[in-house]
Amino acid sequence: MSHVDILQVKAKLSSFVKALESGVESEIVITRDGKPVAKLVRFAAKPKNRRRLGLANGMYPMMTQEEFDASNDEIWATLYEKDRPGQET
């Protein structure tokens, strides 16, 4: 970790970025009047987690759309404690 004045960074930014990319420096602390004000670090791209299709296959019972929708009124009543608009009581 090196400390570099902001004017030096302004003049030689590309060389500091190359030092980070190559691994010569792990981080560079940018100072103004000898006081740290910022940190320049190498960007570490987070690897994408690939989702596997069918991961929950077999965990839930197969049902038709009508079976799935059958409990909508019960869920509505539980959440809102009243009858659903347009439904007869």
Secondary structure by P-SEA (a helix, b strand, c coil): cccccaaaaaacaaaaaaaaaaccccbbbbbccccccbbbbccccccccccccccccccbbbbcccccccaaaaaaaaacccccccccc
